[in-house]
Amino acid sequence: MAEQKARAPEPKVALSTASVYPESTATAFRIAARLGYDGVEVMVWNDPVSQDVEALRRLSDHYRVPVLAVHAPCLLITQRVWSSDPWTKLRRARSAAERLGATTVVVHPPFRWQRQYAREFVRRIGRMSEETEVRFAVENMYPWRYRDREALAYAPGWDVTEEDYPHFTLDLSHAATSRSDPLAMAGRMGDRLGHVHFADSLGSAKDEHLVPGRGDQPCAAFLERLVPGGFDGHVVIEVNTRRAMSGAEREADLAEALAFTRRHLAPSPSGAREAFRP
């Protein structure tokens, strides 16, 4: 009998706590448990529970939903969460991930006005990555656009593939906003693609984060190439449900996103799928 080649496990599918906004972090754990997600990614922001490791541990234990990733507080609205010093934020995010058993810290590149932080960012992220088993996965961003004007808000830049980061987070909605091909971007990331923020988009100048299948991005093709490409991280559903008229509608959106993701991550009957190309 011919020896069968071992099949790589399918990535775990997690729910970003940002996907239930304006509901709470606790609500995200409850929904993730109810719908059968493999875990959550905690967006650390103004919700006090998201900043409290012990509160997060209690939620994880209560709902039996592991924390798979921690998103460091690097949004405009979280400039003073955990500290006003960006390196303190990253150290606290690493500590939270280690204590919660998460494998990844998601971090954005610096804003251009954070000049000292930006100058040191690539070198120090590399050094911090060597000090822990937790991955610091730097996320692709996009230019800020208004009508016919474009502002480059991030430094060294929004296209993280141009820098030598140990690990990347690829966000499909951000790729669409930057008018980038996510398949090509994944190819450039290669084996440093360590984490995925999964959502759809219609290519608007606004970062849309639609439920997968409701936009025009190659969401299915992207998922189908992940495992053949050697991906060993997590796929995180990060969608915008702010327009949901009820909790039931929000849960329906998140159930649809989970079903789409699992369907296209599953191995094809023939087993032949194409990997990403640089």
C-alpha positions as CSV (number, residue, x, y, z in Angstrom):
1,M,0.0,0.0,0.0
2,A,1.4,3.4,-1.0
3,E,2.3,5.6,2.0
4,Q,-0.1,8.5,2.4
5,K,1.4,11.9,2.9
6,A,0.4,13.5,6.2
7,R,-2.1,16.3,5.7
8,A,-1.5,19.6,7.4
9,P,-4.3,20.5,9.9
10,E,-6.8,23.1,8.9
11,P,-6.2,26.5,10.5
12,K,-8.3,27.4,13.5
13,V,-11.1,29.9,12.8
14,A,-11.4,32.6,15.5
15,L,-13.8,35.5,16.0
16,S,-12.4,39.0,16.5
17,T,-14.1,40.7,19.4
18,A,-14.2,43.8,17.2
19,S,-16.8,41.9,15.1
20,V,-19.5,42.4,17.7
21,Y,-18.9,46.2,18.1
22,P,-20.7,48.1,19.7
23,E,-21.4,45.1,21.9
24,S,-18.9,44.1,24.5
25,T,-15.9,41.8,24.6
26,A,-18.0,39.4,26.8
27,T,-20.6,39.3,24.1
28,A,-18.0,38.1,21.6
29,F,-17.0,35.2,23.8
30,R,-20.7,34.2,24.2
31,I,-21.3,34.4,20.5
32,A,-18.1,32.5,19.6
33,A,-19.1,29.7,22.0
34,R,-22.7,29.5,20.7
35,L,-21.7,29.4,17.0
36,G,-18.8,27.0,17.4
37,Y,-15.8,29.2,16.6
38,D,-12.4,27.7,17.6
39,G,-11.4,30.7,19.7
40,V,-11.3,34.5,19.8
41,E,-8.9,37.3,19.0
42,V,-9.2,40.0,21.7
43,M,-9.1,43.5,20.3
44,V,-7.7,45.6,23.2
45,W,-9.6,48.9,23.3
46,N,-11.8,51.0,25.4
47,D,-13.9,48.2,26.9
48,P,-12.2,47.7,30.3
49,V,-12.7,43.9,30.1
50,S,-10.5,43.8,26.9
51,Q,-7.7,45.3,29.0
52,D,-8.0,43.0,31.9
53,V,-6.1,39.7,31.6
54,E,-7.9,38.0,34.5
55,A,-11.3,39.0,33.3
56,L,-10.4,37.6,29.9
57,R,-9.2,34.4,31.5
58,R,-12.5,34.0,33.4
59,L,-14.5,34.6,30.2
60,S,-12.3,32.0,28.3
61,D,-12.8,29.4,31.1
62,H,-16.6,30.1,31.4
63,Y,-17.4,29.8,27.7
64,R,-14.6,27.2,27.0
65,V,-13.3,29.5,24.2
66,P,-9.6,30.0,24.0
67,V,-7.9,33.3,23.3
68,L,-5.8,32.6,20.2
69,A,-4.5,36.1,19.5
70,V,-4.3,39.6,21.1
71,H,-4.6,42.7,19.0
72,A,-2.5,45.4,20.5
73,P,-4.2,48.8,21.2
74,C,-2.8,50.8,18.2
75,L,-5.9,52.4,16.8
76,L,-6.5,56.2,16.9
77,I,-9.1,55.6,19.6
78,T,-6.8,53.6,21.8
79,Q,-3.8,55.9,21.9
80,R,-3.9,56.0,25.7
81,V,-5.1,52.4,26.4
82,W,-2.5,50.6,28.6
83,S,-0.1,53.5,28.1
84,S,0.7,56.4,25.8
85,D,4.1,54.8,25.1
86,P,3.8,52.3,22.1
87,W,6.5,50.0,23.3
88,T,4.8,49.6,26.7
89,K,1.6,48.7,24.8
90,L,3.5,46.0,22.9
91,R,5.2,44.6,26.0
92,R,1.8,44.4,27.8
93,A,0.2,42.8,24.7
94,R,3.0,40.2,24.7
95,S,2.5,39.5,28.4
96,A,-1.3,39.2,27.9
97,A,-0.8,36.7,25.1
98,E,1.7,34.6,27.1
99,R,-0.6,34.5,30.1
100,L,-3.7,33.6,28.1
101,G,-2.0,31.0,25.9
102,A,-2.4,33.1,22.7
103,T,0.1,32.5,19.9
104,T,0.0,35.9,18.2
105,V,0.1,39.6,18.9
106,V,-1.3,41.7,16.0
107,V,0.2,45.1,15.6
108,H,-0.2,47.9,13.1
109,P,2.8,49.8,11.7
110,P,3.3,53.2,13.4
111,F,1.6,56.4,12.4
112,R,3.9,58.8,10.7
113,W,3.7,61.3,13.5
114,Q,5.1,58.7,15.9
115,R,8.5,59.6,14.6
116,Q,10.8,58.0,17.1
117,Y,8.6,54.8,17.3
118,A,8.6,54.6,13.5
119,R,12.4,54.9,13.3
120,E,12.9,52.0,15.6
121,F,10.0,49.9,14.7
122,V,11.4,47.3,12.3
123,R,14.5,46.7,14.3
124,R,12.8,46.5,17.7
125,I,9.9,44.3,16.5
126,G,12.5,41.9,15.2
127,R,14.3,41.9,18.6
128,M,11.1,41.5,20.6
129,S,10.1,38.6,18.4
130,E,13.3,36.8,19.4
131,E,12.4,37.1,23.1
132,T,9.2,35.1,23.1
133,E,7.4,32.2,21.4
134,V,4.5,34.7,20.7
135,R,4.4,36.0,17.1
136,F,4.4,39.7,16.5
137,A,2.5,39.7,13.2
138,V,2.6,43.2,11.6
139,E,-0.6,44.0,9.7
140,N,-0.9,45.4,6.2
141,M,-2.7,48.8,6.2
142,Y,-3.7,51.3,3.4
143,P,-3.4,54.9,2.4
144,W,-6.1,57.2,3.8
145,R,-8.2,58.7,0.9
146,Y,-10.6,61.5,0.7
147,R,-12.1,62.2,-2.7
148,D,-9.0,62.6,-5.0
149,R,-6.6,63.1,-2.1
150,E,-4.4,60.4,-0.6
151,A,-2.5,60.6,2.7
152,L,0.3,58.2,3.7
153,A,-0.5,57.8,7.4
154,Y,1.9,54.9,8.3
155,A,5.6,54.6,8.6
156,P,7.7,52.9,7.4
157,G,4.6,52.3,5.2
158,W,1.2,50.6,4.8
159,D,2.6,47.8,2.6
160,V,4.3,45.7,5.3
161,T,5.9,43.4,2.7
162,E,8.4,46.1,1.9
163,E,10.0,45.6,5.3
164,D,11.8,42.7,7.0
165,Y,9.3,41.7,9.6
166,P,9.4,38.2,11.1
167,H,5.7,37.7,10.7
168,F,2.7,39.3,9.0
169,T,-1.0,39.6,9.4
170,L,-2.8,39.8,6.1
171,D,-6.1,41.7,6.3
172,L,-8.2,41.2,3.1
173,S,-10.3,44.3,3.7
174,H,-7.2,46.4,4.1
175,A,-5.8,45.0,1.0
176,A,-8.9,46.0,-0.9
177,T,-8.8,49.5,0.5
178,S,-5.2,49.8,-0.6
179,R,-6.2,48.5,-4.1
180,S,-3.8,45.5,-3.6
181,D,-4.3,41.9,-4.7
182,P,-4.4,39.8,-1.5
183,L,-3.3,36.7,-3.4
184,A,-0.2,38.5,-4.7
185,M,0.4,40.0,-1.2
186,A,0.3,36.6,0.4
187,G,2.8,35.4,-2.1
188,R,5.2,38.2,-1.2
189,M,4.7,37.3,2.5
190,G,5.6,33.7,1.9
191,D,6.2,31.6,5.0
192,R,6.1,34.8,7.1
193,L,2.4,35.0,6.7
194,G,1.4,34.0,10.2
195,H,-2.1,35.4,10.7
196,V,-5.2,36.4,8.7
197,H,-7.9,38.9,9.3
198,F,-10.7,37.6,7.0
199,A,-13.4,39.8,5.5
200,D,-14.7,40.9,2.1
201,S,-14.9,44.3,0.4
202,L,-16.2,46.1,-2.6
203,G,-12.9,48.1,-2.9
204,S,-14.3,51.3,-1.4
205,A,-11.9,53.9,-0.1
206,K,-13.4,53.1,3.3
207,D,-12.3,50.0,5.2
208,E,-15.5,47.9,4.8
209,H,-14.9,44.5,6.5
210,L,-17.9,42.9,4.9
211,V,-19.1,39.3,5.6
212,P,-17.1,37.0,3.2
213,G,-19.0,36.5,0.0
214,R,-20.8,39.9,0.0
215,G,-18.0,41.7,-1.8
216,D,-15.9,41.2,-4.8
217,Q,-12.6,40.1,-3.3
218,P,-11.1,36.6,-4.0
219,C,-12.1,35.3,-0.6
220,A,-12.7,31.7,-1.6
221,A,-9.5,31.5,-3.7
222,F,-7.5,33.0,-0.8
223,L,-8.7,30.4,1.7
224,E,-8.2,27.5,-0.7
225,R,-4.6,28.4,-1.2
226,L,-3.7,28.9,2.5
227,V,-3.0,25.4,3.6
228,P,-1.2,24.3,0.3
229,G,0.9,27.5,0.9
230,G,2.1,26.1,4.2
231,F,0.1,28.5,6.5
232,D,0.2,27.4,10.1
233,G,-1.5,30.4,11.8
234,H,-5.1,31.3,12.6
235,V,-7.9,32.8,10.4
236,V,-9.8,35.5,12.3
237,I,-13.2,36.7,11.2
238,E,-13.0,40.5,11.5
239,V,-16.3,41.9,10.0
240,N,-18.4,45.0,10.6
241,T,-21.8,44.2,12.1
242,R,-22.6,47.7,13.3
243,R,-25.6,47.9,11.0
244,A,-27.2,44.8,12.4
245,M,-30.7,45.6,13.7
246,S,-30.7,43.0,16.4
247,G,-28.5,40.5,18.2
248,A,-30.0,37.8,16.2
249,E,-29.1,39.5,12.9
250,R,-25.5,40.0,14.2
251,E,-25.2,36.3,15.1
252,A,-26.6,35.3,11.7
253,D,-23.9,37.4,10.0
254,L,-21.2,35.8,12.1
255,A,-22.6,32.3,11.5
256,E,-22.6,33.0,7.7
257,A,-19.0,34.2,7.9
258,L,-17.9,31.1,9.8
259,A,-19.7,28.7,7.4
260,F,-18.1,30.4,4.4
261,T,-14.6,30.2,5.9
262,R,-14.8,26.6,7.0
263,R,-16.3,25.5,3.6
264,H,-13.4,27.0,1.6
265,L,-10.7,25.9,4.1
266,A,-11.8,22.3,3.8
267,P,-9.6,20.1,1.6
268,S,-10.9,19.6,-2.0
269,P,-11.9,16.1,-3.0
270,S,-9.0,15.9,-5.4
271,G,-6.5,17.2,-2.9
272,A,-5.0,19.4,-5.6
273,R,-4.9,23.1,-4.8
274,E,-2.7,25.9,-5.9
275,A,-0.5,27.7,-3.4
276,F,0.3,31.4,-3.4
277,R,2.8,32.7,-5.8
278,P,5.3,35.5,-5.0
